[in-house]
């Protein structure tokens, strides 16, 4: 089944493939990074906007190229749980101001991470 523009796919318990991302405006303009990037996966309720804080996985990203707004999230064992989950990326700049991306730019749909269960 093909992924929609707001979806990405991984397999539960994998530690590779890492998640690579680029921060850009809807028109494609790159937004240079000078602070931190955090990815959050809502594991409490699939495709629901209510959650317990303890069910949100927060992963600090590594900024791999600040000028090109590129970041990398590396997985640890147990990070990826089977299901379809909402996720977001929050950028906090050196000024202390922040912005959160949680919707795909062309459709406005919430971002979804599909994590397939392992077979066997």
C-alpha positions in Angstrom: 0.0 0.0 0.0 1.4 3.4 -1.0 2.1 6.0 1.6 0.3 9.3 1.6 2.3 12.5 1.7 1.8 12.8 5.5 3.1 9.3 6.3 6.4 7.7 6.9 7.0 4.0 7.6 9.4 2.0 9.9 9.4 -1.6 11.4 9.0 -2.1 15.1 12.2 -2.6 17.1 14.5 -1.6 14.2 17.3 0.8 15.0 18.0 1.5 11.3 16.9 3.3 9.1 17.4 6.6 10.9 14.9 9.4 10.3 16.4 12.2 8.2 14.5 15.5 7.8 14.8 19.0 6.4 13.0 22.0 7.8 11.5 24.1 5.1 8.6 26.5 4.6 5.6 25.4 2.5 7.1 27.1 -0.5 10.3 25.1 -0.1 12.4 27.9 1.5 15.0 26.3 3.9 14.8 27.4 7.5 18.4 27.3 8.9 18.7 25.7 12.3 20.5 27.4 15.2 19.0 25.6 18.2 17.5 22.2 18.8 15.2 19.7 17.1 12.9 17.2 19.0 10.7 14.6 17.4 7.7 13.4 19.4 5.6 10.3 18.8 2.2 10.0 20.5 2.0 6.4 21.7 -1.0 6.9 24.0 -3.8 6.9 21.5 -3.3 6.1 17.9 -4.6 9.0 15.7 -6.1 10.8 18.7 -5.1 14.2 20.1 -5.4 13.2 23.8 -2.5 11.5 25.4 -0.7 10.9 28.7 2.7 12.6 28.8 4.3 9.3 29.7 3.1 7.8 26.4 4.9 10.4 24.3 8.4 9.3 23.0 10.7 12.4 22.7 13.8 11.9 20.6 16.4 14.7 20.5 17.6 15.0 16.9 21.2 15.7 15.8 21.5 18.7 13.5 23.7 17.4 10.7 23.8 20.6 8.6 22.4 23.8 10.2 22.6 25.9 7.1 20.7 23.3 5.0 18.3 22.7 7.9 19.0 19.0 8.0 18.6 16.8 11.1 18.8 13.1 12.0 16.9 11.0 14.5 18.5 7.7 15.5 16.4 4.9 17.0 17.2 2.9 20.1 15.8 -0.6 20.8 12.2 -0.3 21.9 11.6 3.2 20.4 9.4 2.0 17.6 6.1 0.4 18.6 3.8 -1.3 16.1 0.8 0.9 15.1 -0.1 4.1 13.3 0.8 7.1 15.4 0.8 10.9 15.1 4.1 12.6 15.4 5.5 16.1 15.3 8.8 17.9 15.0 9.6 20.9 17.3 12.3 23.4 16.5 13.6 25.6 19.3 15.9 28.4 18.1 18.8 29.9 20.1 16.5 32.9 20.8 14.2 30.5 22.8 11.4 30.8 20.3 9.9 27.6 18.9 7.7 26.3 16.2 6.1 22.8 15.8 5.4 21.0 12.5 2.7 18.4 12.9 0.8 18.6 9.5 1.8 17.9 6.0 1.9 21.1 4.0 -0.2 20.4 1.0 -3.0 18.4 2.5 -3.0 19.7 6.1 -3.3 16.2 7.4 -1.6 15.3 10.7 1.7 13.6 10.3 1.5 9.9 10.8 4.2 7.3 11.5 3.3 3.8 10.5 5.3 1.2 12.4 4.9 -2.4 11.1 5.2 -5.3 13.5 8.0 -7.7 13.0 7.2 -11.1 11.5 8.5 -14.0 13.5 
